[in-house]
Amino acid sequence: MSGHSKWHRIKHQKAATDSKRSKLFGRLSQDIKAAAQDSPNPDKNARLREAIERARAANLPQANSDRLLSTSSAATKTVTYEGYGPGGAALLINAATDNQNRTVSEIRSLLKKHGGTLSEPGSVQWKFSQRVIIETEPQRNTPGSAKPDDIDVTELAAIDAGATEITRDGNRLIIIVPPQAQDRVTKALAQTGSQLIRSELSMTSPVDQQITLTAASASQLTDLLAELVKHPDITAVFTDTDQKIVAPDLTN
């Protein structure tokens, strides 16, 4: 019986892992399809390059990416929905869909289920601005080297190229840059020998526009985000709260 139980436990764990991987691959595939609408050539499409880099980092098979590029349909459109969540939190919801009526209906239903509402275009977008998040791992010198630590060199190179914020996470750097400085910063990092981990366009709300939620509203918003990120058409969700409210990470 113990062997039987162990087999079923392993089988269940594998099924859960496969389910997470399937959701992650689905999200990455949507990102590639949506970005390819502008141009299927990653050399001429920075957004597509970033989507492919994220897919490669998550081990999406190269054949999958190639097939997505070759079969990318003009029927797939990128769209941003705006709304409010629990406690009045502003929401920007990015999606890639071939059926906008279906997608907007399902998003409206999810928002309503968790105390939120869908609003008109432009109602909350003014609260957000674009930024690029670059995660990199600097090359470090060997112990005892007389040269300065390469992580410091990398930080200075990023700042000189236009980075506005840098956070250390162990041996990695999380670098925030305005979209217009992305190429300069990326090239500067490459010249220092840093390894690019990810680079993605994001949205942020200025500090003076952020709101604070009650514990109950924050819990409701967490539940809402958890359901939104599971939706196959939704590629990203942004909110204007000043708390660290994070939906489940599908990579874990």
C-alpha positions in Angstrom: 0.0 0.0 0.0 2.9 2.4 0.8 4.2 2.1 -2.8 0.7 2.6 -4.1 0.2 5.7 -2.0 3.6 7.1 -3.0 2.8 6.6 -6.7 -0.5 8.5 -6.3 1.2 11.3 -4.4 3.9 11.7 -7.1 1.2 11.5 -9.8 -0.7 14.3 -8.1 2.4 16.5 -7.6 3.3 16.0 -11.3 -0.2 16.9 -12.4 -0.1 20.1 -10.3 3.3 21.0 -11.7 2.2 20.3 -15.3 -0.9 22.5 -14.7 1.2 25.4 -13.5 3.6 25.0 -16.5 0.6 24.8 -18.9 -0.8 28.1 -17.5 2.6 29.8 -17.7 3.3 28.6 -21.2 -0.2 29.7 -22.3 0.5 33.2 -20.9 3.9 33.4 -22.6 2.3 32.2 -25.9 -0.3 34.9 -25.6 2.4 37.5 -25.1 4.3 36.4 -28.2 1.1 36.3 -30.3 0.1 39.8 -29.2 3.5 41.3 -29.7 3.9 39.7 -33.1 0.9 41.7 -34.4 3.1 44.8 -34.7 5.8 42.9 -36.6 6.8 39.2 -36.6 10.5 40.2 -36.8 12.0 40.4 -33.3 14.9 42.4 -34.7 12.5 45.2 -35.5 10.1 44.7 -32.6 11.4 45.3 -29.1 8.2 44.1 -27.5 8.4 40.8 -29.3 12.1 40.4 -28.4 11.2 40.8 -24.7 8.3 38.3 -25.0 10.6 35.7 -26.6 13.3 36.3 -24.0 10.8 35.7 -21.2 9.6 32.5 -22.9 13.2 31.3 -23.3 13.9 32.0 -19.6 10.8 29.9 -18.7 12.0 27.1 -20.9 9.2 27.4 -23.5 10.4 25.1 -26.3 11.9 27.1 -29.2 9.7 25.2 -31.6 6.6 26.6 -29.8 7.9 30.2 -30.3 8.7 29.6 -34.0 5.3 28.1 -34.6 3.6 31.1 -32.9 5.5 33.5 -35.1 4.7 31.6 -38.3 1.0 31.3 -37.5 0.4 34.6 -35.7 -3.1 35.7 -36.8 -4.3 39.2 -37.3 -7.4 38.1 -35.5 -5.5 38.3 -32.2 -5.7 41.8 -30.8 -4.2 43.4 -27.7 -6.6 45.4 -25.6 -6.5 47.1 -22.2 -9.5 47.0 -19.9 -9.9 49.5 -17.1 -11.8 49.1 -13.9 -12.0 49.3 -10.1 -11.4 46.5 -7.6 -12.3 46.2 -3.9 -11.7 49.4 -1.9 -11.6 51.5 -5.1 -8.3 50.2 -6.3 -7.7 51.2 -9.9 -7.0 48.3 -12.3 -5.4 48.1 -15.7 -5.9 44.7 -17.3 -3.9 43.8 -20.5 -5.3 41.0 -22.7 -4.6 39.3 -26.0 -7.8 37.9 -27.5 -9.4 36.8 -30.8 -12.9 37.4 -29.3 -13.2 40.7 -27.5 -16.9 40.2 -26.6 -16.1 36.9 -24.8 -13.1 38.3 -23.0 -14.8 41.5 -21.8 -17.8 39.5 -20.6 -15.6 37.1 -18.6 -13.5 39.9 -17.1 -16.7 41.9 -16.1 -18.0 38.7 -14.4 -14.8 38.2 -12.4 -14.7 41.8 -11.3 -18.3 41.7 -10.2 -17.8 38.4 -8.3 -15.1 40.1 -6.2 -16.7 43.5 -5.6 -15.2 45.3 -8.6 -16.5 47.0 -11.7 -15.5 47.5 -15.3 -15.2 51.1 -16.3 -14.9 53.3 -19.4 -11.7 53.6 -21.4 -9.5 56.4 -19.9 -11.1 56.3 -16.5 -8.0 55.0 -14.6 -5.2 54.9 -17.2 -4.2 58.5 -16.3 -3.0 57.2 -12.9 -0.3 55.0 -14.5 2.8 55.5 -16.5 5.1 53.1 -18.4 8.4 51.8 -17.2 10.7 49.0 -18.1 11.9 46.4 -15.6 15.3 44.9 -16.3 16.6 42.1 -14.2 20.3 41.3 -14.7 23.1 39.3 -13.0 26.4 41.1 -13.1 29.6 39.2 -13.8 31.6 39.3 -10.5 35.4 39.4 -10.2 37.2 36.5 -8.5 37.9 36.9 -4.7 41.0 38.9 -4.1 40.9 40.8 -7.3 42.2 44.4 -7.1 39.4 45.5 -9.5 36.2 46.9 -8.0 33.2 44.6 -7.6 31.5 44.3 -11.0 28.1 44.7 -9.4 29.0 48.3 -8.5 30.4 48.8 -12.1 27.1 47.5 -13.5 25.1 49.8 -11.3 27.1 52.9 -12.4 26.8 51.9 -16.1 23.0 51.5 -15.8 22.7 54.9 -14.1 24.8 56.6 -16.7 22.6 55.1 -19.4 19.4 56.4 -17.9 18.2 54.0 -15.1 16.0 55.7 -12.6 16.0 53.1 -9.8 18.1 50.1 -8.9 17.4 47.4 -6.3 19.8 44.6 -5.3 18.4 41.1 -5.0 21.3 38.9 -3.9 23.7 38.9 -6.9 21.0 40.3 -9.2 20.0 43.8 -10.0 16.4 44.9 -10.6 16.7 48.0 -12.8 13.8 50.5 -13.6 14.2 52.6 -16.7 11.9 54.8 -18.8 11.0 53.2 -22.1 13.1 55.7 -24.1 16.2 54.6 -22.2 15.7 50.9 -22.5 18.0 50.3 -25.5 20.8 52.4 -24.0 20.6 50.6 -20.7 20.5 47.2 -22.2 23.6 47.9 -24.4 25.4 49.4 -21.4 24.7 46.2 -19.3 25.9 44.0 -22.2 29.2 45.9 -22.3 29.8 45.1 -18.6 29.3 41.4 -19.3 26.0 41.2 -17.3 23.6 38.4 -18.0 20.1 39.5 -18.9 17.5 37.6 -16.9 14.4 39.4 -18.0 13.2 42.7 -19.6 9.6 43.7 -19.6 7.3 46.7 -20.1 5.3 47.5 -17.0 3.0 50.2 -15.6 3.3 52.0 -12.3 1.3 54.5 -10.4 3.0 57.6 -8.9 3.3 57.5 -5.1 0.9 60.5 -4.8 -1.7 58.6 -6.7 -1.5 55.4 -4.8 -4.2 54.3 -2.3 -4.2 52.4 0.9 -6.6 49.5 1.4 -8.1 48.1 4.5 -7.1 44.5 5.4 -10.5 43.2 4.2 -10.3 45.0 0.9 -6.6 44.0 0.4 -7.7 40.3 0.9 -10.5 40.7 -1.6 -8.2 42.3 -4.1 -5.7 39.4 -3.7 -8.4 36.9 -4.5 -9.5 38.9 -7.5 -5.9 39.1 -8.9 -5.5 35.4 -8.3 -8.5 34.7 -10.6 -7.5 37.3 -13.2 -4.0 35.9 -13.7 -5.5 32.5 -14.3 -7.6 33.8 -17.3 -6.0 32.6 -20.5 -6.5 35.9 -22.3 -5.1 38.2 -19.6 -1.3 39.0 -20.0 -0.9 41.5 -17.1 -2.7 43.3 -14.3 -1.6 46.5 -12.7 -3.1 48.3 -9.6 -2.5 51.6 -7.8 -2.3 50.3 -4.2 0.7 51.2 -2.0 0.7 47.7 -0.5 2.6 44.7 -1.8 -0.4 42.7 -3.1 0.8 39.9 -5.3 -1.2 37.3 -7.1 0.1 33.7 -7.2 3.4 33.3 -9.2 2.7 30.7 -11.9 6.4 30.0 -12.1 6.5 28.5 -8.6 
